[in-house]
Amino acid sequence: MKVMAAVKRVVDYNVNVRVKADHSGVETSNVKMSMNPFDEIAVEATVRLKEAGHASEVIAVTCGPAQSAETLRTALAIGADRGVHIHTDAELQPLAVAKLLKAAVEREEAQLVILGKQAIDDDAGQTGQLLAALLDWPQATFASRIEIGTDTATVTREVDGGLEVIELTLPAIVTTDLRLNEPRYVTLPNIMKAKKKPVDTLSPAELGVDPAPRLKTLTVKEPPARQAGVRVTDVAALIDKLRNEAKVI
């Protein structure tokens, strides 16, 4: 079966994010970018499925500007067979991404789509669920284990009360959690091989999707600086501050 992994280019998790001077968003100019960590786990999961003989082909897909091709090449270096770059300079929101991925899935006839549970830039955590709804496919979110059967996928997912095991009928959508795997180190030979792997570049218009945003960001502000703590002399002073200053009791 064909397995697809969706990846996103985000500000690197080691970078200290700064808000733009006009409060329209976060600063991305001259900032190190990398693959969303949860999507990296998703790519590793698809490659392991192929290595185990469950997948015939692994396709990595990304949506975004020309620079997103670098993220796609990283997925190819991890082990994906080929890539699909849906090129657009529009601001992409979860619903638009889900529609673009739906069109890509139908074009490639993939039977399993694995993507990160959320992106670390907007933390929306919506794309996988929206994609499942658009395709009318079963879904398993926050996966920490995936086992593939003949026509099914058994997924262990992390929930508030512990672990939940569910069985999905393929085709299906799975979103990854941190405990699913540890992505492999990308070696230089694999980086060189990735440069020769095929990448199809498509536009939203070719897929029949309008990616125009439906939500408007009014303003982005940094959280207020945390106030320094104070030392109190006794319990009575603590209660007084909690009641009269913090106003929490």
C-alpha positions, -999 to 999 in steps of 0.1 A, spaced: 0 0 0 10 36 -5 17 56 27 18 94 29 35 116 54 26 153 57 54 176 68 55 213 77 83 239 77 83 258 111 106 279 132 132 256 147 123 245 183 156 258 196 149 293 184 137 320 208 105 332 190 101 369 188 70 389 179 71 413 150 73 450 157 39 456 141 23 427 162 11 410 130 28 377 138 61 361 148 94 370 132 106 345 106 131 365 86 167 353 91 154 327 116 164 290 115 136 269 101 132 231 103 107 203 100 80 202 126 92 177 152 59 158 153 60 155 115 95 141 117 81 114 139 54 108 113 80 104 85 100 80 106 69 59 112 61 57 75 97 46 67 96 19 93 64 6 79 81 2 45 111 -14 61 87 -39 78 71 -47 44 38 -31 51 42 -2 27 52 -3 -10 59 34 -13 63 63 11 53 97 -2 61 129 16 39 160 10 43 196 21 24 228 15 39 262 15 64 286 -2 95 276 -22 116 272 10 93 243 20 112 222 -5 141 221 19 118 204 45 106 180 19 142 170 11 148 163 48 118 139 47 134 122 16 167 119 34 150 102 63 137 76 38 106 87 19 107 76 -17 94 108 -34 79 141 -26 49 163 -35 53 200 -30 21 220 -31 36 255 -38 17 285 -24 27 318 -8 -7 322 8 -11 321 46 -21 285 52 -46 276 80 -56 241 91 -87 238 69 -69 249 38 -40 225 45 -65 197 51 -82 204 17 -48 204 -1 -38 172 16 -72 156 7 -66 164 -30 -30 150 -28 -42 118 -11 -68 113 -38 -43 120 -65 -18 96 -51 -44 70 -40 -27 66 -6 -42 41 19 -26 55 51 -18 91 60 4 98 90 11 133 102 21 151 134 -6 157 160 2 194 159 26 220 146 48 238 171 41 272 154 4 276 157 -3 245 180 -37 242 163 -38 204 164 -66 203 138 -53 193 104 -54 155 109 -89 155 122 -101 179 94 -85 157 68 -102 126 82 -135 144 81 -130 156 45 -120 121 33 -146 104 56 -119 80 68 -114 66 103 -88 84 124 -65 77 154 -49 107 171 -20 110 195 -6 76 184 22 61 205 22 27 187 10 15 152 6 -21 141 -6 -29 106 -28 -59 98 -42 -72 65 -68 -44 61 -66 -28 95 -43 -7 117 -42 -11 154 -32 21 171 -23 27 208 -32 63 216 -24 85 246 -55 98 264 -59 117 297 -65 85 316 -37 64 302 -36 44 269 -64 35 245 -61 8 218 -84 11 188 -86 -7 155 -91 12 122 -102 -1 89 -78 11 62 -77 36 45 -72 58 76 -56 88 92 -31 87 121 -15 116 140 17 110 159 26 117 195 62 120 209 63 84 223 57 68 189 94 67 179 127 85 179 136 97 143 168 85 129 198 107 124 200 119 88 234 109 73 253 128 46 250 99 21 212 99 25 211 137 21 229 133 -12 206 106 -23 176 127 -14 187 153 -39 181 128 -67 147 116 -55 117 129 -76 96 158 -63 63 169 -80 55 205 -77 18 214 -78 -3 245 -72 -35 247 -53 -53 257 -85 -42 224 -101 -58 206 -72 -89 226 -73 -84 242 -39 -87 278 -28 -62 282 1 -73 317 11 -74 321 49 -108 323 66 -95 337 99 -78 370 105 -52 375 131 -59 408 149 -28 411 170 1 390 184 16 399 218 43 384 240 30 372 274 37 395 302 69 391 321 67 369 352 69 389 384 96 380 409 86 360 439 87 374 475 95 357 508 69 360 535 76 357 572 47 334 582 15 318 571 -6 348 580 14 370 557 11 344 529 -27 343 533 -29 381 533 -10 383 500 -31 356 484 -63 373 495 -55 409 489 -28 410 462 -32 378 442 -70 377 449 -71 339 445 -87 332 479 
